[in-house]
């Protein structure tokens, strides 16, 4: 952690120069997961030419390297600089519920820069944030991610403790933030199946179950990159209670909003994740 912290003291323009060097190394020399990224992009956008796919692929790797640099910077970045760079442009829906003392669920995707999104939430969102995380096998990565995400006060909740903590903290005004587009890889994960980016895709059904359990409204964190190091976030409302116990409206709306965002900014999503490694039948 000491070495990472030393790098975090560098100004962002220096970290971006290091990011440029990292891009050349990762893309051209190490060719990190290039086959997976190419396959994911080709299957998701069959209407695009090879030249278009290649252009998106290269820009994705540049964004990925910037993402690493920006996440390292989270260890020391000031509140003022972070809020200037990660602009919560529209929080009207969340503010409406905050004034009523009503907690909400905030669903996000792996759209750059989701780490800044979580970190700045306790500064810019109208209510405190609890974020749900999946424990990583690498101890350093797990510790580092929780340190930067909770640096300004966000409260971490392990994925396997969501239901328990939701009941325990039900009287606390908060937003429950979940990055909900990852692959549900555990055997006991309940699955929600949908067509997403032209492919049969599974998501965590637990996200939908949480909305039913809490009967909280749901907003979507729509992150858009304005330019290097600057982002704008809107929080449109995508579902409102009451939810029937058999309803899947939350996941339906989430999948639709996530796909729309990716299609508008295809190089800003995490294509290196082996999202479609298994096929699932409806």
N, C-alpha and C positions, 0 to 999 in steps of 0.2 A: 504493500500500500504506500510505503514511503516514496518509492520511485514514481508511482503514478501521481502522487500528490505534488511532487516536484514538477512534473510535466504540466499539472493543472495550473501552476502559477504562471506559466507562459501566457502571454496575450493570445487571443484567438487567432490573430493574423499569423502568428508564428505556428500555432497548431495547424492551421489550414495549409501552410507550406509543407509541414510534415505529412499532412493528409494527401497532398498532391504526390509526394514521393511514395507514400504507401500505396496509392492507387496504381502507379506504374508497377510496383513490386507485386501486388496482389493480382492485378488483372493480366499483366503480360508475362510475368515470370512464374509466380506460383500458380496462376490460373485457378484461384480459389473458387471451387464449386461452380465453375463456368458451365459445365454440362447441365447441372441441375437448374441454374438460372435460365439457360437457353430453353430447356424443355418446358419449364414453367411458363415462360413468356410466350413461347410458340403455341402451347396448348390453350393459353388464356386469350390470345389475340390471333386466331387463325386467319383473320382478314388482313393482317399486316404483312408487308414484304419482309424478306430476310434483312434488307438494309435497315428498315424501320426497327425490327427486333434488335439488331446489333446496336443501333443508336440508343435505344432504351436501356439495353444491357450495360453499355459503357457508362451512361449517366447514372444508372443505379449504383455501380461500383464507386463512382465518385461520391455519391450521396452516402453510401455505406461508410466510406473512410471518414467523411465529415462527421457522420453520426458518432463514430468512435471518439473523434477529437472533441466534439461538443459534450459528450457524456463524461469524458475525463475532466473537462473544464467545470463540470457541475460541482466538483469537490471544493472549489474556491470562488466560483463566480458570485458576484454580489446580487442582492435582490433587485437593485436598480437596473443592472445590466440585463439580468435574465428577463425581467418583465418588459424591458424595452425590445428585446429580441423575440420573445414569445408573447405575442399580443393576443389577449383574450378579447376578441373584437365584439362578440355578441353573447352575453350571458343573461339575456332578458328572461328566458324561460326558467333558468335555474334561480334567478333573483326573485321571480314571482313566487316560487315555492319556498325559498328561504324566508321571505317575509311572512309566510303562513306557518313557519316552523315545520315544514314538510321536507323530509330527506328525499334524495333522488339517487337513482343509479346512473352512472356515467359510463357509457360503453365507448371504447376506443379501438383502434386497430394498430398494426405495426407500420404506421405511417410516420416517416421522419418528421420531427424528432419526438417520439413518444416519451422518451426519458425526460426531456425538458417539460413536456406536458404534465407529467406526474409531479415533478419537482416544484413547478411554479404554482401548482393548483392551490396550495394553502395560502398563497399570497393573492392570487387573482380571482379565484372562484368564490362565489357568494357564500359558501359554507365550507367548513373543514372537510378534508378528504381522507377517507380510508381507501387504501389500494390493495387489491388482491394480487398475490404473487405466487408463482410456482417455484418451489424450492429447487435450486439447481444442484447437480451432482458435484460441481466444482466449488469448493468452499470459498475460495477467494472471490469468484464471480458472484456467488450468492451474497456474500458480505458486502462487496462493493456496490452491487445494484441496490441493496436496501439502504446503504449509507447515503447514496446520492438521491434516491427517491424520497427519503424521509428527512432530508437535511433541513427543510423549511417547515417541518411539522406534520407531514402526511403520516398517517397511521397504517403500518403494515398488517395485513391479514393473510396468513397462509391459506392456500386454496382448499386444503382439507379441513379448515376450521371456519369456512365462510358462514355456514348455517348457524353454527354455535355462536359465533361472534355477532352475527346479525341480530340474534335474539337478545344477547347480552347487552348490545349497544343500541337497542331499538329506540330508547328515549333520548339519544344524542342526535342533534341535528347534524347531518353529514351527507356527503356524496360518497357513494361506494363506486370506486373506479376500477374497471376491468378491461384489460386488453384482451378481447374475446375472439380473435381470429386465429389463434394458434391451433395446432393439431391436437385433439384429445387422445393422448397416447396410452392412458392407463386402461387396463382391462375392465375395471369397474366404472369407467366414465360412461355416462348416459349420453347418447348421441342424438344430435339434430341433423338430419340430412337435407341437403338442398342442392340446387344447381347454382354454382358460383363460378364466374369467369369461364363459362362454357364447360365446366367439369362437375361431375358428381362429387360433392364435398361434404365432410362432416364437421360439425361444430360442437361445442360443449352445450348440451341440453341444460346443464346446471345453471347457466345464465338465465334462461327462461324460468326455471324453477325458483330462482332467487327472487325474481320480480313477482311471481305468484305468491311466494312465502311472505314477502315484505309488503306487497301491494304499493310499491313505490313507483312514481313516474320515472320514465327513462329518457335521458337525453343522449345525443350522439356527439362525440368530440371530433369535429371535422377539421383536421389540420391541413393547412395549405402552405407550402413554401413560397415565400415572396421573392427572396433572393438568398444568397449564401449567408447562413447564420441568422435569418429572420423568418418568422413564421406567424401566421394568423390562424386563430382558432374560433370557430363558431360552435354553438351548442344547440342545434335544433332539437325540439322535442319529437321523439319517434313513437312513444307509446304512453298511454295513460290508464290507470286503473279505473274501475275494477277489472281484474283479469280472471277469466274462468280457469278452473284447474286444468282443463285440457287445451287451453289456448297456447298457440305458438307465435302470437303476434309480435312479441318482442324480438325473437330471432328472425322472423320474416323481415321485419323492418330493418334490423341491424344488418343482415346480409345484403339487402338492397342498397342501403346507404353506404356500406363499405365498398361494394362493387362500383357504385357511382363515383366515389372518391378516387378509387384506384384508376378507373378509366379516364378521369380528368387529369390525373397526375401519375402516370404509370411507373415512372422511374423512382417515385418516392416511397414505394412499398417494399417490404422485406422479401425479395424474391429468392434469396439464398436459402431460406428455410425449405426443407423437403416436405412441403405442405401436402402433396398428393402421393405420398409414398405407398399408401395402401388404397385399394379400391373397395368401396362399400356398396352393397346392394340395398335398394330401398325396401 
